[in-house]
Amino acid sequence: MFDEAQAMSFFEVHVVPWSVKVAISLTIFIVGQIVAKIVSGMLGKLLGHTKLDKILIDFLQSLVRALLLIMVLVAVLDNLGVNTNSLIAMLGAAGLAIGLALQGSLQNFAAGFMLLIFRPFKAGDFVEAAGTSGTIDSIGIFSTKLYTGDNKEVIIPNGSIYSGNIINYSARRTRRIDMIFSVSYGDDIRLVKEIISKVLAEDERVLSEPVPEVAVGELAASSVNFVVRPWVKTEDYGPVKSTLNEKIKIAFDEHKITIPFPQMNINVRQ
Protein backbone atom coordinates (compact mmCIF):
# COMPACT_ATOMS: atom_id res chain seq x y z
CA MET A 1 0.00 0.00 0.00
CA PHE A 2 1.21 3.48 -0.92
CA ASP A 3 1.41 5.95 1.91
CA GLU A 4 0.37 9.57 1.41
CA ALA A 5 3.91 10.71 0.55
CA GLN A 6 4.35 8.00 -2.10
CA ALA A 7 0.95 8.84 -3.57
CA MET A 8 1.81 12.49 -3.80
CA SER A 9 5.16 11.63 -5.36
CA PHE A 10 3.49 9.34 -7.96
CA PHE A 11 0.92 12.01 -8.70
CA GLU A 12 3.57 14.70 -9.18
CA VAL A 13 5.96 12.50 -11.18
CA HIS A 14 3.51 10.67 -13.46
CA VAL A 15 -0.05 11.98 -13.36
CA VAL A 16 0.63 15.72 -13.55
CA PRO A 17 3.16 15.54 -16.44
CA TRP A 18 0.92 13.17 -18.43
CA SER A 19 -2.12 15.31 -17.76
CA VAL A 20 -0.23 18.33 -19.03
CA LYS A 21 0.94 16.41 -22.11
CA VAL A 22 -2.58 15.18 -22.83
CA ALA A 23 -3.99 18.68 -22.41
CA ILE A 24 -1.33 20.16 -24.69
CA SER A 25 -1.90 17.38 -27.25
CA LEU A 26 -5.66 17.99 -27.24
CA THR A 27 -5.03 21.70 -27.67
CA ILE A 28 -2.65 21.03 -30.57
CA PHE A 29 -5.19 18.70 -32.18
CA ILE A 30 -8.15 21.10 -31.82
CA VAL A 31 -6.19 24.19 -32.89
CA GLY A 32 -4.58 22.22 -35.73
CA GLN A 33 -8.00 21.21 -37.06
CA ILE A 34 -9.19 24.80 -36.95
CA VAL A 35 -6.04 26.06 -38.67
CA ALA A 36 -6.29 23.34 -41.35
CA LYS A 37 -9.91 24.30 -42.03
CA ILE A 38 -9.08 28.02 -42.21
CA VAL A 39 -6.05 27.51 -44.48
CA SER A 40 -7.93 25.18 -46.87
CA GLY A 41 -10.85 27.63 -46.95
CA MET A 42 -8.55 30.56 -47.74
CA LEU A 43 -6.89 28.49 -50.48
CA GLY A 44 -10.31 27.72 -51.97
CA LYS A 45 -11.28 31.40 -52.01
CA LEU A 46 -7.94 32.35 -53.54
CA LEU A 47 -8.16 29.71 -56.29
CA GLY A 48 -11.81 30.63 -56.85
CA HIS A 49 -10.64 33.88 -58.46
CA THR A 50 -8.60 31.91 -61.02
CA LYS A 51 -9.79 29.96 -64.07
CA LEU A 52 -9.14 26.59 -62.44
CA ASP A 53 -11.96 24.04 -62.56
CA LYS A 54 -14.06 23.70 -59.38
CA ILE A 55 -13.25 19.98 -59.26
CA LEU A 56 -9.55 20.80 -59.12
CA ILE A 57 -10.08 23.52 -56.50
CA ASP A 58 -12.05 21.15 -54.26
CA PHE A 59 -9.39 18.48 -54.68
CA LEU A 60 -6.55 20.87 -53.80
CA GLN A 61 -8.48 22.06 -50.74
CA SER A 62 -8.98 18.48 -49.55
CA LEU A 63 -5.33 17.60 -50.25
CA VAL A 64 -3.97 20.60 -48.31
CA ARG A 65 -6.31 19.93 -45.40
CA ALA A 66 -5.30 16.25 -45.28
CA LEU A 67 -1.59 17.11 -45.30
CA LEU A 68 -2.06 19.66 -42.51
CA LEU A 69 -4.02 17.15 -40.44
CA ILE A 70 -1.24 14.58 -40.88
CA MET A 71 1.26 17.17 -39.63
CA VAL A 72 -1.01 17.89 -36.64
CA LEU A 73 -1.29 14.17 -35.87
CA VAL A 74 2.50 13.76 -35.99
CA ALA A 75 2.90 16.78 -33.68
CA VAL A 76 0.37 15.32 -31.22
CA LEU A 77 2.09 11.92 -31.14
CA ASP A 78 5.50 13.57 -30.78
CA ASN A 79 4.23 15.59 -27.84
CA LEU A 80 2.96 12.40 -26.21
CA GLY A 81 6.43 10.89 -26.52
CA VAL A 82 5.69 8.50 -29.37
CA ASN A 83 8.61 7.85 -31.72
CA THR A 84 7.29 9.49 -34.89
CA ASN A 85 10.36 8.62 -36.98
CA SER A 86 9.22 5.02 -37.31
CA LEU A 87 5.66 6.19 -38.00
CA ILE A 88 6.83 8.47 -40.81
CA ALA A 89 8.93 5.64 -42.25
CA MET A 90 5.91 3.31 -42.14
CA LEU A 91 3.73 5.90 -43.84
CA GLY A 92 6.38 6.37 -46.55
CA ALA A 93 6.67 2.63 -47.12
CA ALA A 94 2.88 2.26 -47.22
CA GLY A 95 2.64 5.14 -49.69
CA LEU A 96 5.27 3.53 -51.94
CA ALA A 97 3.49 0.17 -51.85
CA ILE A 98 0.13 1.75 -52.62
CA GLY A 99 1.70 3.79 -55.44
CA LEU A 100 3.14 0.66 -57.07
CA ALA A 101 -0.14 -1.21 -56.71
CA LEU A 102 -2.16 1.67 -58.15
CA GLN A 103 0.27 2.73 -60.87
CA GLY A 104 -2.41 2.87 -63.57
CA SER A 105 -4.81 4.79 -61.35
CA LEU A 106 -2.07 7.24 -60.40
CA GLN A 107 -1.32 7.79 -64.09
CA ASN A 108 -4.99 8.61 -64.68
CA PHE A 109 -4.96 10.85 -61.61
CA ALA A 110 -1.90 12.76 -62.87
CA ALA A 111 -3.45 13.08 -66.33
CA GLY A 112 -6.72 14.34 -64.82
CA PHE A 113 -4.76 16.87 -62.79
CA MET A 114 -3.06 18.15 -65.96
CA LEU A 115 -6.36 18.25 -67.89
CA LEU A 116 -7.95 20.35 -65.17
CA ILE A 117 -5.00 22.75 -65.10
CA PHE A 118 -4.36 23.22 -68.83
CA ARG A 119 -8.02 22.75 -69.86
CA PRO A 120 -7.71 21.56 -73.48
CA PHE A 121 -11.50 21.22 -73.36
CA LYS A 122 -14.40 21.95 -71.02
CA ALA A 123 -17.87 20.61 -70.40
CA GLY A 124 -20.05 21.09 -73.49
CA ASP A 125 -17.17 20.97 -76.02
CA PHE A 126 -17.34 18.52 -78.91
CA VAL A 127 -14.00 16.71 -79.03
CA GLU A 128 -12.24 13.73 -80.52
CA ALA A 129 -9.95 11.96 -78.06
CA ALA A 130 -8.73 8.41 -77.43
CA GLY A 131 -10.44 7.28 -80.64
CA THR A 132 -13.88 8.54 -79.57
CA SER A 133 -15.87 11.60 -80.61
CA GLY A 134 -18.52 13.20 -78.45
CA THR A 135 -19.64 16.08 -76.25
CA ILE A 136 -17.85 16.44 -72.92
CA ASP A 137 -20.20 15.95 -69.97
CA SER A 138 -17.78 16.07 -67.04
CA ILE A 139 -14.04 15.93 -66.28
CA GLY A 140 -13.13 13.90 -63.21
CA ILE A 141 -9.87 13.22 -61.42
CA PHE A 142 -9.53 9.72 -62.90
CA SER A 143 -11.79 9.71 -65.97
CA THR A 144 -13.72 11.91 -68.37
CA LYS A 145 -17.34 11.32 -69.36
CA LEU A 146 -18.71 12.23 -72.79
CA TYR A 147 -21.80 11.54 -74.88
CA THR A 148 -21.64 10.44 -78.51
CA GLY A 149 -23.89 11.74 -81.26
CA ASP A 150 -26.32 8.84 -80.74
CA ASN A 151 -26.42 9.60 -76.98
CA LYS A 152 -24.15 6.81 -75.76
CA GLU A 153 -22.29 7.52 -72.53
CA VAL A 154 -18.54 6.89 -72.82
CA ILE A 155 -16.17 6.99 -69.85
CA ILE A 156 -12.51 7.33 -70.88
CA PRO A 157 -9.53 7.06 -68.50
CA ASN A 158 -7.73 10.39 -68.35
CA GLY A 159 -4.40 8.71 -69.09
CA SER A 160 -5.68 7.56 -72.50
CA ILE A 161 -6.86 11.09 -73.32
CA TYR A 162 -3.75 12.97 -72.20
CA SER A 163 -1.31 10.57 -73.89
CA GLY A 164 -2.89 11.00 -77.34
CA ASN A 165 -4.05 13.71 -79.72
CA ILE A 166 -7.01 15.84 -78.64
CA ILE A 167 -9.11 17.52 -81.33
CA ASN A 168 -11.45 20.16 -79.90
CA TYR A 169 -14.02 21.16 -82.51
CA SER A 170 -15.59 23.72 -80.18
CA ALA A 171 -12.43 25.59 -79.19
CA ARG A 172 -12.72 28.23 -81.95
CA ARG A 173 -15.64 30.52 -82.64
CA THR A 174 -15.64 29.75 -86.38
CA ARG A 175 -15.04 26.67 -88.53
CA ARG A 176 -14.51 26.05 -92.23
CA ILE A 177 -16.74 23.62 -94.08
CA ASP A 178 -14.84 21.62 -96.70
CA MET A 179 -17.00 20.25 -99.53
CA ILE A 180 -16.31 18.83 -102.99
CA PHE A 181 -18.83 18.90 -105.87
CA SER A 182 -18.17 17.04 -109.10
CA VAL A 183 -19.65 18.06 -112.46
CA SER A 184 -19.24 16.62 -115.92
CA TYR A 185 -16.80 17.97 -118.50
CA GLY A 186 -19.72 18.99 -120.70
CA ASP A 187 -21.02 21.55 -118.20
CA ASP A 188 -20.09 25.22 -118.15
CA ILE A 189 -17.75 25.56 -115.17
CA ARG A 190 -18.34 29.33 -115.04
CA LEU A 191 -22.05 28.68 -114.59
CA VAL A 192 -21.32 26.03 -111.94
CA LYS A 193 -19.17 28.48 -109.99
CA GLU A 194 -21.88 31.14 -110.25
CA ILE A 195 -24.57 28.75 -108.99
CA ILE A 196 -22.53 27.64 -105.99
CA SER A 197 -21.55 31.21 -105.11
CA LYS A 198 -25.20 32.30 -105.25
CA VAL A 199 -26.31 29.50 -102.92
CA LEU A 200 -23.59 30.49 -100.43
CA ALA A 201 -24.54 34.16 -100.60
CA GLU A 202 -28.21 33.40 -99.92
CA ASP A 203 -27.47 31.59 -96.67
CA GLU A 204 -27.14 34.19 -93.88
CA ARG A 205 -25.23 31.76 -91.69
CA VAL A 206 -22.29 31.69 -94.13
CA LEU A 207 -19.79 34.34 -93.02
CA SER A 208 -18.63 37.00 -95.44
CA GLU A 209 -15.19 37.06 -93.78
CA PRO A 210 -13.17 35.05 -94.53
CA VAL A 211 -14.48 35.06 -98.09
CA PRO A 212 -15.94 31.65 -99.11
CA GLU A 213 -13.73 29.82 -101.59
CA VAL A 214 -15.23 28.29 -104.74
CA ALA A 215 -12.61 26.96 -107.14
CA VAL A 216 -11.76 24.14 -109.50
CA GLY A 217 -9.78 21.76 -107.34
CA GLU A 218 -9.10 18.93 -109.77
CA LEU A 219 -9.62 17.81 -113.35
CA ALA A 220 -10.34 14.18 -112.55
CA ALA A 221 -10.68 11.24 -114.91
CA SER A 222 -14.43 11.65 -115.43
CA SER A 223 -15.35 14.90 -113.66
CA VAL A 224 -14.37 18.44 -112.82
CA ASN A 225 -14.16 18.69 -109.04
CA PHE A 226 -15.00 21.98 -107.33
CA VAL A 227 -13.75 22.69 -103.80
CA VAL A 228 -16.19 24.76 -101.76
CA ARG A 229 -14.95 26.19 -98.45
CA PRO A 230 -17.33 28.55 -96.62
CA TRP A 231 -16.78 29.71 -93.02
CA VAL A 232 -19.52 29.52 -90.39
CA LYS A 233 -19.95 29.86 -86.65
CA THR A 234 -18.90 26.68 -84.87
CA GLU A 235 -22.41 25.91 -83.63
CA ASP A 236 -23.77 26.23 -87.22
CA TYR A 237 -21.31 23.79 -88.77
CA GLY A 238 -23.54 20.69 -89.04
CA PRO A 239 -26.82 22.37 -90.04
CA VAL A 240 -25.17 24.64 -92.66
CA LYS A 241 -23.26 21.78 -94.26
CA SER A 242 -26.42 19.70 -94.66
CA THR A 243 -28.39 22.67 -96.00
CA LEU A 244 -25.73 23.63 -98.56
CA ASN A 245 -25.47 20.09 -99.87
CA GLU A 246 -29.21 20.01 -100.41
CA LYS A 247 -29.54 23.48 -101.97
CA ILE A 248 -26.58 23.07 -104.32
CA LYS A 249 -27.97 19.74 -105.58
CA ILE A 250 -31.37 21.34 -106.20
CA ALA A 251 -29.74 24.28 -108.00
CA PHE A 252 -27.71 21.89 -110.19
CA ASP A 253 -30.90 20.04 -111.15
CA GLU A 254 -32.66 23.32 -112.02
CA HIS A 255 -29.81 24.34 -114.35
CA LYS A 256 -29.32 20.86 -115.84
CA ILE A 257 -25.85 20.50 -114.31
CA THR A 258 -24.77 16.87 -114.42
CA ILE A 259 -23.16 15.18 -111.44
CA PRO A 260 -21.14 12.21 -112.78
CA PHE A 261 -21.42 8.85 -111.08
CA PRO A 262 -19.66 5.53 -111.72
CA GLN A 263 -21.07 3.74 -114.74
CA MET A 264 -20.30 0.56 -116.59
CA ASN A 265 -21.14 -0.03 -120.25
CA ILE A 266 -21.53 -3.66 -121.30
CA ASN A 267 -21.39 -4.54 -125.00
CA VAL A 268 -22.72 -8.00 -125.92
CA ARG A 269 -21.32 -9.54 -129.05
CA GLN A 270 -23.13 -12.40 -130.74
Contacts in CASP RR format, 6 or more apart in sequence:
PFRMAT RR
TARGET T0000
AUTHOR 0000-0000-0000
METHOD contacts of the structure
MODEL  1
MFDEAQAMSFFEVHVVPWSVKVAISLTIFIVGQIVAKIVSGMLGKLLGHT
KLDKILIDFLQSLVRALLLIMVLVAVLDNLGVNTNSLIAMLGAAGLAIGL
ALQGSLQNFAAGFMLLIFRPFKAGDFVEAAGTSGTIDSIGIFSTKLYTGD
NKEVIIPNGSIYSGNIINYSARRTRRIDMIFSVSYGDDIRLVKEIISKVL
AEDERVLSEPVPEVAVGELAASSVNFVVRPWVKTEDYGPVKSTLNEKIKI
AFDEHKITIPFPQMNINVRQ
2 10 0 8 1.000
21 79 0 8 1.000
21 80 0 8 1.000
21 81 0 8 1.000
22 80 0 8 1.000
24 79 0 8 1.000
25 76 0 8 1.000
25 79 0 8 1.000
25 80 0 8 1.000
28 72 0 8 1.000
28 75 0 8 1.000
28 76 0 8 1.000
28 79 0 8 1.000
29 72 0 8 1.000
29 73 0 8 1.000
29 76 0 8 1.000
32 68 0 8 1.000
32 69 0 8 1.000
32 72 0 8 1.000
33 69 0 8 1.000
33 72 0 8 1.000
35 68 0 8 1.000
35 72 0 8 1.000
36 64 0 8 1.000
36 65 0 8 1.000
36 68 0 8 1.000
36 69 0 8 1.000
36 72 0 8 1.000
37 65 0 8 1.000
39 64 0 8 1.000
39 65 0 8 1.000
39 68 0 8 1.000
40 61 0 8 1.000
40 62 0 8 1.000
40 64 0 8 1.000
40 65 0 8 1.000
40 68 0 8 1.000
41 61 0 8 1.000
43 60 0 8 1.000
43 61 0 8 1.000
43 64 0 8 1.000
44 57 0 8 1.000
44 60 0 8 1.000
44 61 0 8 1.000
47 56 0 8 1.000
47 57 0 8 1.000
47 60 0 8 1.000
47 61 0 8 1.000
48 57 0 8 1.000
51 119 0 8 1.000
52 116 0 8 1.000
52 117 0 8 1.000
53 116 0 8 1.000
53 119 0 8 1.000
53 122 0 8 1.000
53 139 0 8 1.000
55 116 0 8 1.000
55 139 0 8 1.000
55 140 0 8 1.000
55 141 0 8 1.000
56 113 0 8 1.000
56 116 0 8 1.000
56 117 0 8 1.000
59 113 0 8 1.000
59 141 0 8 1.000
70 91 0 8 1.000
74 84 0 8 1.000
74 87 0 8 1.000
74 88 0 8 1.000
77 84 0 8 1.000
77 87 0 8 1.000
78 84 0 8 1.000
99 106 0 8 1.000
105 142 0 8 1.000
107 159 0 8 1.000
108 141 0 8 1.000
108 142 0 8 1.000
108 143 0 8 1.000
108 157 0 8 1.000
108 158 0 8 1.000
108 159 0 8 1.000
109 141 0 8 1.000
109 142 0 8 1.000
109 158 0 8 1.000
110 159 0 8 1.000
111 157 0 8 1.000
111 158 0 8 1.000
111 159 0 8 1.000
111 161 0 8 1.000
111 162 0 8 1.000
111 163 0 8 1.000
112 139 0 8 1.000
112 140 0 8 1.000
112 141 0 8 1.000
112 142 0 8 1.000
112 144 0 8 1.000
112 158 0 8 1.000
112 159 0 8 1.000
112 162 0 8 1.000
113 141 0 8 1.000
114 162 0 8 1.000
115 139 0 8 1.000
115 144 0 8 1.000
115 158 0 8 1.000
115 161 0 8 1.000
115 162 0 8 1.000
116 139 0 8 1.000
116 140 0 8 1.000
116 141 0 8 1.000
120 166 0 8 1.000
120 168 0 8 1.000
121 127 0 8 1.000
121 129 0 8 1.000
121 136 0 8 1.000
121 139 0 8 1.000
121 166 0 8 1.000
121 168 0 8 1.000
121 170 0 8 1.000
121 171 0 8 1.000
122 136 0 8 1.000
122 139 0 8 1.000
123 136 0 8 1.000
123 137 0 8 1.000
123 138 0 8 1.000
123 139 0 8 1.000
124 135 0 8 1.000
124 136 0 8 1.000
124 137 0 8 1.000
124 170 0 8 1.000
125 135 0 8 1.000
125 136 0 8 1.000
125 168 0 8 1.000
125 169 0 8 1.000
125 170 0 8 1.000
125 171 0 8 1.000
126 133 0 8 1.000
126 134 0 8 1.000
126 135 0 8 1.000
126 136 0 8 1.000
126 168 0 8 1.000
126 169 0 8 1.000
126 170 0 8 1.000
127 133 0 8 1.000
127 134 0 8 1.000
127 135 0 8 1.000
127 136 0 8 1.000
127 146 0 8 1.000
127 166 0 8 1.000
127 167 0 8 1.000
127 168 0 8 1.000
127 169 0 8 1.000
127 170 0 8 1.000
128 134 0 8 1.000
128 166 0 8 1.000
128 167 0 8 1.000
128 169 0 8 1.000
129 144 0 8 1.000
129 156 0 8 1.000
129 160 0 8 1.000
129 161 0 8 1.000
129 164 0 8 1.000
129 165 0 8 1.000
129 166 0 8 1.000
129 167 0 8 1.000
130 156 0 8 1.000
130 160 0 8 1.000
130 161 0 8 1.000
130 164 0 8 1.000
132 146 0 8 1.000
132 148 0 8 1.000
132 154 0 8 1.000
132 156 0 8 1.000
133 148 0 8 1.000
133 149 0 8 1.000
134 146 0 8 1.000
134 147 0 8 1.000
134 148 0 8 1.000
134 149 0 8 1.000
134 154 0 8 1.000
135 146 0 8 1.000
135 147 0 8 1.000
135 149 0 8 1.000
136 144 0 8 1.000
136 145 0 8 1.000
136 146 0 8 1.000
137 145 0 8 1.000
137 146 0 8 1.000
137 147 0 8 1.000
137 153 0 8 1.000
138 144 0 8 1.000
138 145 0 8 1.000
140 158 0 8 1.000
141 158 0 8 1.000
142 157 0 8 1.000
142 158 0 8 1.000
143 155 0 8 1.000
143 156 0 8 1.000
143 157 0 8 1.000
143 158 0 8 1.000
144 155 0 8 1.000
144 156 0 8 1.000
144 158 0 8 1.000
144 161 0 8 1.000
145 153 0 8 1.000
145 154 0 8 1.000
145 155 0 8 1.000
145 156 0 8 1.000
146 153 0 8 1.000
146 154 0 8 1.000
146 156 0 8 1.000
147 153 0 8 1.000
147 154 0 8 1.000
148 154 0 8 1.000
169 175 0 8 1.000
169 234 0 8 1.000
169 237 0 8 1.000
170 234 0 8 1.000
172 234 0 8 1.000
173 233 0 8 1.000
173 234 0 8 1.000
174 207 0 8 1.000
174 231 0 8 1.000
174 232 0 8 1.000
174 233 0 8 1.000
174 234 0 8 1.000
175 231 0 8 1.000
175 232 0 8 1.000
175 233 0 8 1.000
175 234 0 8 1.000
175 237 0 8 1.000
176 210 0 8 1.000
176 229 0 8 1.000
176 230 0 8 1.000
176 231 0 8 1.000
177 228 0 8 1.000
177 229 0 8 1.000
177 230 0 8 1.000
177 231 0 8 1.000
177 232 0 8 1.000
177 237 0 8 1.000
177 240 0 8 1.000
177 241 0 8 1.000
177 244 0 8 1.000
178 227 0 8 1.000
178 228 0 8 1.000
178 229 0 8 1.000
179 227 0 8 1.000
179 228 0 8 1.000
179 229 0 8 1.000
179 241 0 8 1.000
179 244 0 8 1.000
179 245 0 8 1.000
180 225 0 8 1.000
180 226 0 8 1.000
180 227 0 8 1.000
180 228 0 8 1.000
181 192 0 8 1.000
181 196 0 8 1.000
181 225 0 8 1.000
181 226 0 8 1.000
181 228 0 8 1.000
181 248 0 8 1.000
181 252 0 8 1.000
181 259 0 8 1.000
182 220 0 8 1.000
182 223 0 8 1.000
182 224 0 8 1.000
182 225 0 8 1.000
182 226 0 8 1.000
182 259 0 8 1.000
182 260 0 8 1.000
183 189 0 8 1.000
183 192 0 8 1.000
183 223 0 8 1.000
183 224 0 8 1.000
183 226 0 8 1.000
183 252 0 8 1.000
183 257 0 8 1.000
183 258 0 8 1.000
183 259 0 8 1.000
183 260 0 8 1.000
184 222 0 8 1.000
184 223 0 8 1.000
184 224 0 8 1.000
184 258 0 8 1.000
184 259 0 8 1.000
184 260 0 8 1.000
185 222 0 8 1.000
185 223 0 8 1.000
185 224 0 8 1.000
186 258 0 8 1.000
187 224 0 8 1.000
187 257 0 8 1.000
187 258 0 8 1.000
189 216 0 8 1.000
189 224 0 8 1.000
189 226 0 8 1.000
191 255 0 8 1.000
191 257 0 8 1.000
192 224 0 8 1.000
192 226 0 8 1.000
192 252 0 8 1.000
192 257 0 8 1.000
193 214 0 8 1.000
193 215 0 8 1.000
193 226 0 8 1.000
195 248 0 8 1.000
195 251 0 8 1.000
195 252 0 8 1.000
195 255 0 8 1.000
195 257 0 8 1.000
196 214 0 8 1.000
196 226 0 8 1.000
196 228 0 8 1.000
196 248 0 8 1.000
196 251 0 8 1.000
197 212 0 8 1.000
197 214 0 8 1.000
198 251 0 8 1.000
199 244 0 8 1.000
199 247 0 8 1.000
199 248 0 8 1.000
199 251 0 8 1.000
200 206 0 8 1.000
200 212 0 8 1.000
200 214 0 8 1.000
200 228 0 8 1.000
200 230 0 8 1.000
200 244 0 8 1.000
202 247 0 8 1.000
203 240 0 8 1.000
203 243 0 8 1.000
203 244 0 8 1.000
203 247 0 8 1.000
205 232 0 8 1.000
205 233 0 8 1.000
205 236 0 8 1.000
205 239 0 8 1.000
205 240 0 8 1.000
206 212 0 8 1.000
206 230 0 8 1.000
206 231 0 8 1.000
206 232 0 8 1.000
206 240 0 8 1.000
206 244 0 8 1.000
207 230 0 8 1.000
207 231 0 8 1.000
207 232 0 8 1.000
207 233 0 8 1.000
209 231 0 8 1.000
210 231 0 8 1.000
212 228 0 8 1.000
212 229 0 8 1.000
212 230 0 8 1.000
212 231 0 8 1.000
213 227 0 8 1.000
213 228 0 8 1.000
213 229 0 8 1.000
213 230 0 8 1.000
214 226 0 8 1.000
214 227 0 8 1.000
214 228 0 8 1.000
214 229 0 8 1.000
215 226 0 8 1.000
215 227 0 8 1.000
216 224 0 8 1.000
216 225 0 8 1.000
216 226 0 8 1.000
216 227 0 8 1.000
217 225 0 8 1.000
217 226 0 8 1.000
217 227 0 8 1.000
218 224 0 8 1.000
218 225 0 8 1.000
219 225 0 8 1.000
222 260 0 8 1.000
223 260 0 8 1.000
228 244 0 8 1.000
228 248 0 8 1.000
230 240 0 8 1.000
230 244 0 8 1.000
232 240 0 8 1.000
249 259 0 8 1.000
251 257 0 8 1.000
252 258 0 8 1.000
252 259 0 8 1.000
END
